[in-house]
Every structure is written in structure tokens, then in C-alpha cells.
Amino acid sequence: MGHAEQNAALSARVAAHFAESANLKLAASQSLAEPVARASALLADCLRSGGKALACGNGGSAADAQHFAAELINRFETERPPLAAVALTTDSSTLTSIANDYAYQQVFSKQLRAIGRRGDVLLAISTSGNSGNVLEAIGAAHELEVHVIALTGNGGGKLASLIKADDVHICVPHRNTARIQEVHLLVLHCLCDGIDFQLFGAKR
């Protein structure tokens, strides 16, 4: 394959990724609008009452957890007071000590048991729905009467069976991890917008 042909093939692959992502977002908007709205209401009620949002995930989902916490603590698109949020993915000493002394499965659940309080909300992110440490965090959340908002894909995996009636499960209808993560980011921005709208009347 020559240079021109290779560039054309790469351009076509890029365009296909864009098209697949855009089509998925449009299709998912039909099924996800209601659970995302419920999740934003749950978060707004929590923050209004003096609670906090706690977020966890692995890999790209860890980055999403940190992104979400940063948007709440700093700001999203409008000037407003900081909102209480903690990403359970950021303290390397805590993460490595728990993983070393106990098990990696407990890196989020132990933190949650230390700082989670009744009425808080856990944002549990797992593209597969099978991340062991996220599943354990959900178990700890339920023990503490912390509400759960789960972001998954691919049918929700093992996580789907853990969701209770007052939790919210936002499951992207796709199997590809990259596509699921792209929709997760959009969902997080929708949650931030919904929180600001409910708490501060933010308008676009």
C-alpha cells in the first residue's frame, strides 16, 4: 500500500469512528435520557442536603471519575459555588496501601467506608459492569445507605444485579469499550449540567 492509499484508508477509519460514535449517541439519547435525568436529580438532592458525590472506576473510567469530581468542585460551564465531590481514584498512598495490605478489590470500598455517609451518592463507573473493586464499592455503599449511580455498557455485567430500586443504572447500549466511554463522558457532562440547572438555575 502506497503512502496516499494508506492516508486514504486511515482517513476512512477515522470517519467511521466519528460516524459510529455519533450514531450511538443519537440512539442512546432515547434510552438514557430518563435515567440520566433521574441521576442528576439524585445528585442535586444530595448536594442540596449537604452530602457529597464520590466517584470511582479503573483506567479510563478512573479518569472519568476524576473529571466528574473536578467539574463539581471547580465549575462546569457557569460560575457557581464549589460542590462537594471526591474521586476515590487519586490518592496513590491510600490505593497502594490497601492493595498491598489487603486486596485491590477493596481500594474503593475501604475509602467509602471511611468517608461515605448516609445520603451521599456513589458514581460507580465500569464499562463492562464486572470490575471487582467497583462491585465491592457498591456493596459498601448499600451498607452505608449511600445511593448508587452506575455507568456501564455491554448489558451491565454483574453490576446490573446489584442495582436497587432507589439507585440509577445508566447502561450504554454497545459492546465496544471506546464507544461506551465516549457516551459516559457525554453522560457526565449531562449530569453536571443537570446539577447546575437544578441548584442554580443555569441556562444555556
DAHU-V259680 format. One record per residue. N is the residue number from 1. PHI is phi in degrees with one decimal (* if undefined). Layout:
n: <N;N>
phi: <PHI;PHI>
This chain:
n: <1;2;3;4;5;6;7;8;9;10;11;12;13;14;15;16;17;18;19;20;21;22;23;24;25;26;27;28;29;30;31;32;33;34;35;36;37;38;39;40;41;42;43;44;45;46;47;48;49;50;51;52;53;54;55;56;57;58;59;60;61;62;63;64;65;66;67;68;69;70;71;72;73;74;75;76;77;78;79;80;81;82;83;84;85;86;87;88;89;90;91;92;93;94;95;96;97;98;99;100;101;102;103;104;105;106;107;108;109;110;111;112;113;114;115;116;117;118;119;120;121;122;123;124;125;126;127;128;129;130;131;132;133;134;135;136;137;138;139;140;141;142;143;144;145;146;147;148;149;150;151;152;153;154;155;156;157;158;159;160;161;162;163;164;165;166;167;168;169;170;171;172;173;174;175;176;177;178;179;180;181;182;183;184;185;186;187;188;189;190;191;192;193;194;195;196;197;198;199;200;201;202;203;204>
phi: <*;-76.2;-61.8;-64.4;-65.8;-64.9;-61.2;-64.7;-65.8;-65.3;-60.9;-65.2;-64.4;-60.4;-60.3;-65.8;-62.0;-58.8;-64.4;-63.7;-64.3;-64.0;-64.2;-63.9;-62.2;-64.6;-67.1;-68.6;-59.9;-70.2;-89.6;-98.8;-57.2;-68.6;-65.5;-67.1;-63.6;-63.0;-64.9;-67.1;-66.9;-62.1;-66.0;-62.5;-62.2;-59.8;-68.5;-62.4;-90.4;90.4;-85.0;-139.1;-97.8;-117.5;-131.5;-149.0;172.7;-118.3;61.5;-59.8;-70.6;-65.0;-62.2;-65.2;-60.4;-68.5;-59.5;-62.1;-61.1;-64.2;-63.2;-75.3;-67.6;-88.5;-173.5;-100.8;-115.8;-129.5;-71.5;-163.7;-62.2;-66.0;-115.1;-75.6;-151.2;-135.9;-89.6;-82.5;-109.8;-106.3;-91.1;-64.5;-66.7;-65.5;-60.0;-74.1;-69.5;-65.0;-62.2;-76.2;-82.9;-124.2;-163.3;-61.6;-58.3;-101.3;-63.4;-97.1;-65.2;-66.6;-63.7;-63.1;-65.8;-78.5;-119.6;-74.9;-132.6;-51.5;96.6;-69.4;-127.4;-99.4;-95.7;-104.8;-113.7;-153.6;-62.1;-88.6;78.0;-120.3;-69.0;-57.6;-72.0;-73.2;-61.7;-66.8;-63.5;-64.8;-60.0;-64.8;-60.1;-65.0;-60.6;-90.7;61.3;-94.5;-68.9;-121.2;-115.2;-107.4;-110.6;-137.8;-156.5;53.9;87.6;94.4;55.0;-65.6;-60.3;-56.2;-76.5;-91.8;-72.9;-97.4;-61.0;-95.6;-92.4;-132.5;-112.2;-110.9;-110.9;-71.0;-80.0;-158.5;-106.0;-83.4;-59.9;-61.6;-64.9;-61.4;-63.9;-64.5;-73.3;-56.9;-62.7;-63.0;-60.5;-60.3;-66.4;-63.5;-63.0;-61.5;-62.9;-64.1;-62.0;-61.2;-62.5;-74.3;-87.0;-129.2;67.2;-61.1;-127.0;-81.4>
